[in-house]
Amino acid sequence: MDVSIPEKVLRYETFINDVLKEDLKKVNHRQQQVNAEISEFLQLKNTIQTLADGHLGEGDLKTKMDIGCNFYVQANVTDTSKIMINIGLGHYLEFALPDALRYVEKRVSLLTQQMEKLRKDSAHTKANIKLVLGGLEYLQNSQKK
């Protein structure tokens, strides 16, 4: 029986647990974040389309606005022809509704591409885990012989 085989098995198991599974956790966490962003932008897209189609009737728009930590206040919007969108890093930009719709569609497209890359990264990491597990199984079987 070779003494180095148990050491190799231990190193492979450590590599799986400390590196590959941690990478997989990071990718899965990022996937959840991107999914949440896509969901928010799709909700914003629906709101913009509703405003653009004019299904709200005439007059002021009464809505609730999140002021942080899920605390909402009632807001009255007098001009629904423009909308402020958070473009990142705490910066807001005022858009006309058609421009806002194009911006949101572009962001959703970019986030979808990012999500596809994350799916590929996740599949690659899972394949690496299976490959190393197969190597472990081979080492353990050769140790028994």
C-alpha positions as a Markdown table, in Angstrom:
| # | Residue | x | y | z |
|---|---|---|---|---|
| 1 | Met | 0.0 | 0.0 | 0.0 |
| 2 | Asp | 1.4 | 3.3 | -1.0 |
| 3 | Val | 1.5 | 6.0 | 1.7 |
| 4 | Ser | 1.2 | 8.8 | -0.7 |
| 5 | Ile | -2.2 | 7.7 | -2.0 |
| 6 | Pro | -4.1 | 8.7 | 1.3 |
| 7 | Glu | -2.2 | 12.0 | 1.2 |
| 8 | Lys | -3.3 | 12.6 | -2.4 |
| 9 | Val | -6.9 | 11.7 | -1.6 |
| 10 | Leu | -6.8 | 14.2 | 1.3 |
| 11 | Arg | -5.4 | 16.9 | -1.0 |
| 12 | Tyr | -8.0 | 16.3 | -3.6 |
| 13 | Glu | -10.8 | 16.4 | -1.1 |
| 14 | Thr | -9.4 | 19.6 | 0.4 |
| 15 | Phe | -9.2 | 21.1 | -3.1 |
| 16 | Ile | -12.8 | 20.1 | -3.8 |
| 17 | Asn | -14.1 | 21.6 | -0.5 |
| 18 | Asp | -11.9 | 24.7 | -0.2 |
| 19 | Val | -11.6 | 25.8 | -3.9 |
| 20 | Leu | -14.2 | 24.3 | -6.2 |
| 21 | Lys | -17.2 | 24.3 | -3.9 |
| 22 | Glu | -16.4 | 27.8 | -2.8 |
| 23 | Asp | -16.1 | 28.9 | -6.4 |
| 24 | Leu | -19.5 | 27.3 | -7.0 |
| 25 | Lys | -21.0 | 29.1 | -4.0 |
| 26 | Lys | -19.7 | 32.5 | -5.4 |
| 27 | Val | -21.1 | 31.8 | -8.8 |
| 28 | Asn | -24.5 | 30.8 | -7.4 |
| 29 | His | -24.6 | 33.9 | -5.2 |
| 30 | Arg | -23.8 | 36.1 | -8.2 |
| 31 | Gln | -26.5 | 34.3 | -10.2 |
| 32 | Gln | -29.1 | 35.2 | -7.6 |
| 33 | Gln | -28.0 | 38.8 | -7.6 |
| 34 | Val | -28.3 | 39.0 | -11.4 |
| 35 | Asn | -31.7 | 37.3 | -11.3 |
| 36 | Ala | -32.9 | 39.9 | -8.8 |
| 37 | Glu | -31.6 | 42.7 | -11.0 |
| 38 | Ile | -33.3 | 41.2 | -14.1 |
| 39 | Ser | -36.6 | 40.9 | -12.1 |
| 40 | Glu | -36.4 | 44.6 | -11.0 |
| 41 | Phe | -35.7 | 45.8 | -14.6 |
| 42 | Leu | -38.6 | 43.7 | -16.0 |
| 43 | Gln | -40.9 | 45.2 | -13.3 |
| 44 | Leu | -39.7 | 48.6 | -14.3 |
| 45 | Lys | -40.3 | 47.8 | -18.0 |
| 46 | Asn | -43.9 | 46.9 | -17.2 |
| 47 | Thr | -44.3 | 50.1 | -15.3 |
| 48 | Ile | -42.9 | 52.2 | -18.1 |
| 49 | Gln | -45.1 | 50.5 | -20.6 |
| 50 | Thr | -48.2 | 51.1 | -18.5 |
| 51 | Leu | -47.2 | 54.8 | -18.2 |
| 52 | Ala | -46.5 | 55.1 | -21.9 |
| 53 | Asp | -49.7 | 53.4 | -22.9 |
| 54 | Gly | -51.6 | 55.9 | -20.8 |
| 55 | His | -53.7 | 53.3 | -19.0 |
| 56 | Leu | -53.6 | 55.3 | -15.8 |
| 57 | Gly | -56.2 | 57.9 | -16.9 |
| 58 | Glu | -55.9 | 61.7 | -16.7 |
| 59 | Gly | -54.5 | 63.7 | -13.8 |
| 60 | Asp | -51.9 | 63.0 | -11.2 |
| 61 | Leu | -50.5 | 59.6 | -10.5 |
| 62 | Lys | -50.6 | 58.5 | -6.9 |
| 63 | Thr | -48.1 | 55.8 | -6.0 |
| 64 | Lys | -46.0 | 54.6 | -3.1 |
| 65 | Met | -42.3 | 55.2 | -3.0 |
| 66 | Asp | -39.7 | 53.1 | -1.2 |
| 67 | Ile | -37.6 | 55.4 | 0.9 |
| 68 | Gly | -35.4 | 52.6 | 2.1 |
| 69 | Cys | -35.7 | 49.5 | 4.3 |
| 70 | Asn | -39.1 | 48.8 | 2.8 |
| 71 | Phe | -40.6 | 51.9 | 4.2 |
| 72 | Tyr | -43.1 | 53.5 | 1.8 |
| 73 | Val | -44.5 | 57.0 | 1.5 |
| 74 | Gln | -47.3 | 58.1 | -0.7 |
| 75 | Ala | -46.1 | 60.2 | -3.7 |
| 76 | Asn | -48.1 | 62.3 | -6.2 |
| 77 | Val | -46.6 | 62.4 | -9.7 |
| 78 | Thr | -47.8 | 65.3 | -11.8 |
| 79 | Asp | -45.7 | 64.6 | -15.0 |
| 80 | Thr | -45.6 | 61.0 | -16.1 |
| 81 | Ser | -43.9 | 61.7 | -19.4 |
| 82 | Lys | -40.5 | 61.3 | -17.8 |
| 83 | Ile | -39.0 | 58.9 | -15.3 |
| 84 | Met | -35.8 | 58.9 | -13.1 |
| 85 | Ile | -33.8 | 55.6 | -13.3 |
| 86 | Asn | -30.9 | 54.6 | -11.1 |
| 87 | Ile | -28.1 | 54.0 | -13.6 |
| 88 | Gly | -25.7 | 52.8 | -10.9 |
| 89 | Leu | -23.3 | 54.1 | -8.2 |
| 90 | Gly | -26.2 | 56.1 | -6.8 |
| 91 | His | -26.6 | 58.2 | -9.9 |
| 92 | Tyr | -30.1 | 58.8 | -11.3 |
| 93 | Leu | -30.9 | 59.9 | -14.9 |
| 94 | Glu | -34.1 | 61.4 | -16.2 |
| 95 | Phe | -35.4 | 59.6 | -19.2 |
| 96 | Ala | -38.4 | 60.2 | -21.5 |
| 97 | Leu | -40.5 | 57.1 | -21.5 |
| 98 | Pro | -39.4 | 55.7 | -24.9 |
| 99 | Asp | -35.7 | 56.3 | -24.0 |
| 100 | Ala | -36.3 | 54.7 | -20.6 |
| 101 | Leu | -37.8 | 51.6 | -22.3 |
| 102 | Arg | -34.8 | 51.3 | -24.6 |
| 103 | Tyr | -32.4 | 51.6 | -21.7 |
| 104 | Val | -34.2 | 49.0 | -19.7 |
| 105 | Glu | -34.3 | 46.6 | -22.6 |
| 106 | Lys | -30.6 | 47.1 | -23.2 |
| 107 | Arg | -29.8 | 46.5 | -19.5 |
| 108 | Val | -32.0 | 43.3 | -19.4 |
| 109 | Ser | -30.2 | 42.1 | -22.5 |
| 110 | Leu | -26.8 | 42.7 | -20.9 |
| 111 | Leu | -27.8 | 41.1 | -17.7 |
| 112 | Thr | -29.1 | 38.1 | -19.6 |
| 113 | Gln | -25.8 | 37.7 | -21.3 |
| 114 | Gln | -24.1 | 37.9 | -17.9 |
| 115 | Met | -26.4 | 35.3 | -16.6 |
| 116 | Glu | -25.6 | 33.0 | -19.5 |
| 117 | Lys | -21.8 | 33.4 | -18.7 |
| 118 | Leu | -22.5 | 32.6 | -15.0 |
| 119 | Arg | -24.4 | 29.4 | -16.1 |
| 120 | Lys | -21.5 | 28.3 | -18.1 |
| 121 | Asp | -19.1 | 29.0 | -15.2 |
| 122 | Ser | -21.3 | 27.1 | -12.9 |
| 123 | Ala | -21.5 | 24.1 | -15.3 |
| 124 | His | -17.7 | 24.2 | -15.7 |
| 125 | Thr | -17.1 | 24.2 | -12.0 |
| 126 | Lys | -19.6 | 21.3 | -11.5 |
| 127 | Ala | -17.7 | 19.4 | -14.2 |
| 128 | Asn | -14.4 | 20.0 | -12.5 |
| 129 | Ile | -15.9 | 18.7 | -9.2 |
| 130 | Lys | -17.1 | 15.6 | -11.0 |
| 131 | Leu | -13.7 | 15.1 | -12.7 |
| 132 | Val | -11.8 | 15.4 | -9.4 |
| 133 | Leu | -14.3 | 13.1 | -7.7 |
| 134 | Gly | -13.7 | 10.6 | -10.5 |
| 135 | Gly | -10.0 | 10.8 | -9.9 |
| 136 | Leu | -10.6 | 10.3 | -6.2 |
| 137 | Glu | -12.6 | 7.2 | -6.9 |
| 138 | Tyr | -9.9 | 5.9 | -9.2 |
| 139 | Leu | -7.2 | 6.5 | -6.5 |
| 140 | Gln | -9.3 | 4.8 | -3.8 |
| 141 | Asn | -10.0 | 1.8 | -6.0 |
| 142 | Ser | -6.3 | 1.4 | -7.0 |
| 143 | Gln | -5.4 | 1.6 | -3.3 |
| 144 | Lys | -7.7 | -1.4 | -2.5 |
| 145 | Lys | -6.1 | -3.6 | -5.2 |
